[in-house]
């Protein structure tokens, strides 16, 4: 039984963009966290988060935020392994 619609939100770039916009000033940190979780835990499609990030932050900042989250996630996965 699914109690939240989060997995529905992360399947669509437009829904993810609206979800992140609701975070206000925390939006970049939430995006980095999503990118981190994409590597470590959640089955988030990469193209969805990338499209939403570019729409929200522009290509440069989306790349920087993605890089931070993905590198931290990769380090965590390496340490777990």
Secondary structure, DSSP 8 states (H G I E B T S, - for coil): ---SSHHHHTTSHHHHHHHHHTTGGGHHHHHHHHHHHHHHT----HHHHHHHHHHHHHHHHHHHHHHHHHHHHHHHHHHH-
